Amino acid sequence: MSFIQRRRFLWMCFLAGLVLLGLTAAFANGTTLARLRFEELAQQSSAVARLRCLGSEFHWERGELWTETRFEVLERNKGLLSGIVTVRTIGGISGHLHSHVDGVPIFRSGEEVYLFLWERPGEPYRVLGWAQGTFRIAHNADTGNESVTQDSALLPLFDPRTRTFRHGGIRKLPVEIFQLKLRKALQQEN
């Protein structure tokens, strides 16, 4: 093998390695969430509400990028919430820098969600269980019906009881049934 052939071969190996590394990074999920049952979300949350996203702001704090999203409260199911609520999540966008943590919800202006929230005194609310405590509302333009899908329905969650990863969660559940399920879970708390 000549010097040129060897050099070409090494470059090809190097580039193939870079491609494999890039593909691995693109498809790897670094966050492991322990599964919370719906009843546990209801019991452990400080507040539960149907909210409409008004917009987000990003800022740096202690070397981390954070997003603070403001919501209009449309319906209170648990807790004392004012008309406008601020929810803090880790990650966000600052210039050309995008910081993303798997399982952390990202909200869009105008969308409606049910959120299970918890709070620390003196700080904005946080979403309990990240994707597990986020339920997005979809509106069917043809029928006028609304359905709810839990963000974590697409994520593999670790179930400590069975010690396995599995997909689960609420998908396309009519809002009326979701509200009944929520009321039942909140009544079990009392």
C-alpha positions in Angstrom: 0.0 0.0 0.0 1.5 3.3 -1.0 1.7 6.4 1.2 -1.2 8.1 -0.7 -3.4 5.1 -0.5 -2.7 4.7 3.3 -3.4 8.4 3.9 -6.7 8.2 1.9 -7.7 5.1 3.8 -7.0 6.8 7.2 -9.0 9.8 6.2 -11.9 7.6 5.2 -11.7 5.8 8.5 -11.6 9.1 10.3 -14.6 10.5 8.5 -16.6 7.3 9.0 -15.9 7.5 12.7 -17.1 11.1 12.7 -20.3 10.2 11.0 -20.9 7.3 13.4 -20.2 9.6 16.4 -22.6 12.2 15.0 -25.4 9.7 14.4 -24.9 8.3 17.9 -25.2 11.8 19.4 -28.2 12.6 17.3 -30.2 9.6 18.4 -29.0 9.2 22.0 -31.3 10.4 24.8 -29.4 11.4 27.9 -32.3 11.9 30.3 -33.8 9.1 32.3 -37.2 9.8 33.8 -38.7 7.7 36.5 -42.3 7.0 35.8 -44.9 8.9 37.8 -48.5 7.6 37.7 -51.3 10.1 36.9 -52.4 9.9 40.6 -48.9 10.6 41.8 -48.7 13.7 39.6 -52.0 14.9 41.0 -50.9 14.3 44.6 -47.4 15.7 44.4 -48.2 18.8 42.4 -48.8 22.2 44.1 -51.1 23.3 41.3 -52.9 21.9 38.3 -54.4 24.1 35.6 -55.4 24.6 32.0 -53.2 27.3 30.6 -52.6 29.3 27.4 -48.9 30.1 26.5 -48.3 33.9 26.2 -44.6 33.8 25.4 -41.1 32.9 26.7 -38.0 34.7 27.8 -34.5 33.2 28.1 -31.8 34.1 30.7 -28.6 32.9 32.2 -28.3 32.0 35.8 -25.3 30.4 37.5 -23.9 29.3 34.1 -27.2 27.6 33.0 -29.6 28.8 30.4 -33.2 29.0 31.6 -36.6 29.6 30.0 -39.4 31.5 31.8 -42.7 31.1 30.1 -45.8 33.1 30.9 -49.2 31.5 30.8 -52.8 32.8 31.1 -54.8 30.6 33.5 -57.9 29.4 31.8 -59.1 26.8 34.4 -57.8 26.1 37.9 -58.0 22.5 39.1 -55.7 22.6 42.1 -53.8 25.3 44.0 -54.0 29.1 44.2 -52.9 30.6 40.9 -53.2 34.2 39.8 -54.4 35.1 36.3 -50.9 35.0 34.8 -48.4 32.3 35.9 -44.7 32.0 35.1 -43.2 28.6 34.6 -39.4 28.0 34.6 -37.7 25.2 32.6 -34.0 24.5 32.1 -32.7 25.1 28.6 -33.6 27.6 25.9 -32.1 29.8 23.2 -29.5 32.5 23.5 -28.3 33.9 20.2 -26.9 31.0 18.3 -26.7 28.7 21.4 -29.5 26.2 21.8 -29.6 24.3 25.1 -32.0 21.3 25.2 -32.6 18.7 27.9 -34.5 15.6 26.9 -37.9 15.4 28.6 -38.1 19.2 29.3 -41.2 20.7 27.7 -40.9 23.5 25.2 -44.0 25.8 24.8 -45.2 27.8 21.8 -47.2 31.0 22.0 -50.9 30.5 21.8 -50.9 26.8 22.6 -53.1 25.4 25.4 -51.9 22.8 27.9 -52.7 21.2 31.2 -49.7 21.5 33.5 -49.0 19.8 36.8 -46.9 22.4 38.7 -44.8 22.5 41.8 -43.2 25.5 43.4 -40.3 26.6 45.5 -40.9 29.6 47.7 -39.8 32.8 46.0 -39.3 31.1 42.6 -41.5 30.6 39.5 -43.4 27.4 39.1 -41.8 24.3 37.6 -43.4 21.5 35.7 -43.6 18.3 37.9 -42.0 15.4 36.1 -41.2 17.6 33.0 -42.8 15.8 30.0 -44.9 13.7 32.4 -46.6 16.7 33.9 -47.3 18.3 30.5 -50.5 17.6 28.6 -51.0 19.3 25.3 -54.5 20.1 24.0 -55.2 19.6 20.3 -58.2 21.2 18.6 -59.9 19.3 15.8 -61.1 22.0 13.3 -63.5 19.6 11.6 -65.4 18.3 14.7 -64.6 21.1 17.2 -63.5 18.4 19.7 -60.5 18.7 21.9 -58.1 16.0 23.0 -55.2 15.7 25.4 -51.8 14.1 24.8 -49.1 13.7 27.5 -45.6 14.8 26.3 -44.1 11.7 27.9 -46.3 9.3 25.8 -43.5 9.3 23.2 -40.6 9.0 25.7 -39.3 5.7 27.2 -39.8 6.0 31.0 -38.1 3.9 33.7 -40.7 2.1 35.9 -39.0 1.4 39.3 -41.6 -1.3 40.2 -40.9 -3.5 37.1 -37.3 -2.1 36.7 -37.8 -1.7 32.9 -38.2 1.1 30.4 -41.5 1.4 28.6 -43.6 3.8 26.7 -46.9 4.9 28.2 -48.9 7.9 29.0 -52.1 9.6 27.7 -52.6 9.9 24.0 -55.5 11.7 22.2 -57.8 11.4 25.2 -60.9 13.6 24.9 -60.7 16.6 27.2 -64.0 15.7 29.0 -62.6 12.3 29.9 -59.2 13.8 31.0 -61.1 16.2 33.2 -63.0 13.3 34.9 -59.8 11.4 35.4 -58.2 14.5 36.9 -61.1 15.2 39.3 -61.0 11.6 40.4 -57.2 11.7 41.0 -57.6 15.0 43.0 -60.4 13.5 45.1 -58.2 10.6 46.0 -55.7 13.0 47.4 -58.2 14.3 50.0 
